[in-house]
Amino acid sequence: MRDSTKDKAEGKFHEIKGKVKESTGKAINNPKVAIEGHSEKVAGKIQKKVGDTEKVLEK
């Protein structure tokens, strides 16, 4: 698997995991968990963008 594909896949995983964690934190009224989830979601989006950039540079 190419690095760009790997980064995109891992980024999507972290983005989804972060969304779930953020929603769970809000549902149980735990701001710490919600903030951690939001941070992970943002990190996943950044990692996906890195994968997109790597794919463009590979061409």
C-alpha positions as a printed Julia matrix, in Angstrom:
59×3 Matrix{Float64}:
   0.0    0.0     0.0
   1.33   3.4    -0.93
   2.03   5.94    1.78
  -0.62   8.29    0.39
  -3.3    5.61    0.51
  -2.2    4.54    3.97
  -2.35   8.13    5.28
  -5.78   8.65    3.76
  -7.12   5.42    5.27
  -5.65   6.06    8.7
  -6.87   9.65    8.57
 -10.42   8.54    7.8
 -10.26   6.02   10.66
  -9.13   8.68   13.13
 -11.74  11.12   11.85
 -14.57   8.61   12.4
 -13.17   7.53   15.77
 -12.96  11.17   16.81
 -16.56  11.84   15.77
 -17.78   8.9    17.84
 -15.68   9.95   20.83
 -16.86  13.56   20.56
 -20.52  12.52   20.36
 -20.1   10.14   23.29
 -18.5   12.87   25.39
 -21.37  15.23   24.66
 -23.96  12.51   25.38
 -22.49  11.62   28.77
 -21.76  15.27   29.53
 -18.01  14.74   29.77
 -16.23  17.71   28.16
 -12.79  16.1    28.41
 -13.84  13.16   26.22
 -15.63  15.5    23.81
 -12.52  17.65   23.43
 -10.3   14.59   22.91
 -12.7   13.37   20.22
 -12.73  16.72   18.49
  -8.93  16.83   18.51
  -8.69  13.34   17.06
 -11.24  14.23   14.38
  -9.22  17.28   13.34
  -5.98  15.26   13.34
  -7.66  12.68   11.09
  -8.72  15.38    8.63
  -5.16  16.71    8.54
  -3.76  13.23    7.96
  -6.2   12.73    5.07
  -5.0   16.0     3.52
  -1.39  14.83    3.88
  -2.34  11.67    1.98
  -4.0   13.77   -0.74
  -0.87  15.93   -1.03
   1.41  12.88   -1.21
  -0.75  11.41   -3.97
  -0.41  14.58   -6.04
   3.36  14.65   -5.52
   3.72  10.97   -6.53
   2.42  11.71  -10.03
